[in-house]
């Protein structure tokens, strides 16, 4: 099998997709695996800006068929690279319209599509998750409760939902993404730093918090290593 494709989704803005994407990139790099980063947030490509000088990157517009076709070609040409896709803050219309293009080629690509769906505590996170799972049934979906919005028990709408039962029935996990202190995440975004760079250049206290967070993220994402 070729390496996995990890798609970081959530459908809407403000749920924390960019930081989860950066965390996934950071974990892959720490494992010293070859990586290709695809940023589909063409209007606000923060992840691309942070990593464009460090790893191979592509900026692709997945709001149209051409973008999905190019994604498949890029994946086909890089079988030994883990691919991490940071999706845009959009609804699922383009996924519903064009996502099957990728889904249909997964057997030929010999890749597995793994989705990390980032949620906050609001109902529309679950509604968008349902739309996504209906649009691309051939992906394993792990739901990521963003700890920025509160501890795990506060995600009551998801925790007790039929959607969670379906996610886990299909082999997905329900994960909780560790919160990172605002002053550290603000530095990363405002200075357009990648995580490894921030771990070297931020003030000592900020680096200590980042070190704690990276260890917690590594533990969380380590549950996906056997896929």
N, C-alpha and C positions, 0 to 999 in steps of 0.2 A: 504494500500500500504506500502511496505517496503521503506526505504530511497533511495534517488536518487543516481545514479552513475554519477559523474562529470568527464568527460574525457577532459583533457587539451591537445589540439593538435595544429598543425601548419605545420607538415610535415618535415620542415627543421630546421637546427640549426640557432641560432642567432636571433630568433624572440622574445625571452623572455618567452618561455613556463615555465621555471623553476620558475621564479619570480611570474608569474601568478598562478602557482600551489601552491607556498608557501602562496600567498595572499589568495587563496581559503581555504587552510588548516587553516590559521590564523582566517579567518572569521567564519568558522565552529566551531572552538574551542572557539572563543569569544561568540558564541551562546550557548556554553556548550552542544553541541550535541556530541554523540559518533561518532568517526571517525576512518576510516581505510585508510591509505595512501598506494597506490601502485605506486612504481616507476618502470617504464619500461625502463628507460635509464640505462641499466645494465653496460654500458661501462663508464659512467660518472654520477653516481647517487648522484648528489649534494643535491637534495631534501631529499632523503632517509638519507643521512649523517646528514643533519640538524635536522631531526625529529625522528631518530630511537630511541633515548632515551626518547622521550616525548610521542609519540603516537604509536599505533599499526601500524606496517609497513610490507609491503611485497615487495620483489624485484623480479619482474617477467619479463621474456623475452617474449615479444609479437611478436617476429619475427618468431615464430613457433606455430603450433597448440596446443602443450602441454601447452604453456603459457596461451593461451586463455581459454583452458579447466580448468586450475588451477584458473584463474580469476573468472570463473563462480562458481566453487566450493567455493572459498573464499567468493564471494558475497552471495551465498546460505546459508553459515554458519554464516553470520553476517547481518541478515535482519534489525536490529535496528541501523546499522552504516551507516552514510554517507560515500560513497567511493569516494576518489579523486585519479584519475590516471594521473600521469605525464608521458607523452609519450616520446619516444626517438626521436632524430633528425634523422629521416629516411624519405624515401619516403613512399608512401601509398601501396606498394606491399603487405606487410603482412596484412594490414587492408583489402585490396581487397580480399586476399586469405582466411583469417580466421575470419574477423570481423563479418561475418554472423553467426558464431557459437554463439557469444554473442547476436547478434540481435534476433536470433530465440528463445533464452531462456528468453528474457525480460518478456513476459507474465507470464511464470511460476515463475520467480523470483519475480514478482509483483513489478518490479522496473522500473523507467524511466531513460533512458540514455540521459544525457544533455551534449552537447559538447561545450566547449569554444575554438574557433579556433582563434589562435593568429596570427596576420598578421603584416608585415612591409609594406612599400609603393611600393614593387616590384611586377611585374606581376605574378611571379611564386607562390606567396602566394595565389592568386586567382585560379590559375590552380590546385594547390594541394587541395584547398578547394572544387573545383568541383569534383575532383576524390574521395575525402572523402565522400561527400554527395551522390555520385552515389553508393559508396561501402556500406554505412550504411544509408539507407533512413529512418530507424525507430528511428532516434535521432533528437531532437530539437537542432539546431546549432545556437549559438550566436557568432557573429564575434567580436573579441576584437582587436581594433586598438591600438597598443602599442605606448603610448605617448612618449616613448623614441625616436621614429623616427620623431616626430613632432606633431604639434597640429592637431586636427581632420580634418580641411579643407585641409590639405596637403595630405590626403589619397584619392587623386582624382580618381585613377584607381578603387578603391573599391566603393567610394561614389556614382559614377554615373553609376555603372555597373548593368548588368542584374542579376549578381550573388547576389548582395545586395537585389534586388527586390525579388528574389526567397527565400533568407534566411528569409526575413521579411514576405513574403507571407505564409511561413510554420510556422510562429509563433516565429521566432528567433529575437533577438535584435542586433542592431549595437551599440557596446559599445566602450568607449575610456578609456583605462587603464592609470591611472595617472603615470607620470614619477617620479622616485625617484632619488635624487641627487647621482651622481656617487660615491662619497666618502662613502656614506652610503651603497649602494648596494655592493660596493667592499668589505667593511668590513664584510657584511653578508656572502658573498661567500668565501672570503679568510679565515675567521675564522670559517666557517661552523656553523654559528649560525642560530637558527630559529628566526622568527620575534619577538615573545614575549620575548625571551632571549635578543635579540638586544635592545629591548625597555627598558630593565632593565640595560644593561651593557655598552652600548656605551657612549661616552662622551656626555655632555649635549646638545650641539648644534646638534649633529648627532641624538640624541633622539628626539629633537624638530622637526627636519625634518621628522623623521620616524613617529612621532605622526600625523603630517599633512597628510602624505601619507596614513597611515592606515585609517584615517577618510575618505579620498577621495575614497579609495578602498572599504570601507564598504558601502559607498553611492552607488557606481557603482554596486557592487555585490548584494546589497540589492534589486535591481530590479528583481533578480532571486528567491527571497524568496518564492514566492507563487507557485512555480512549484511543 
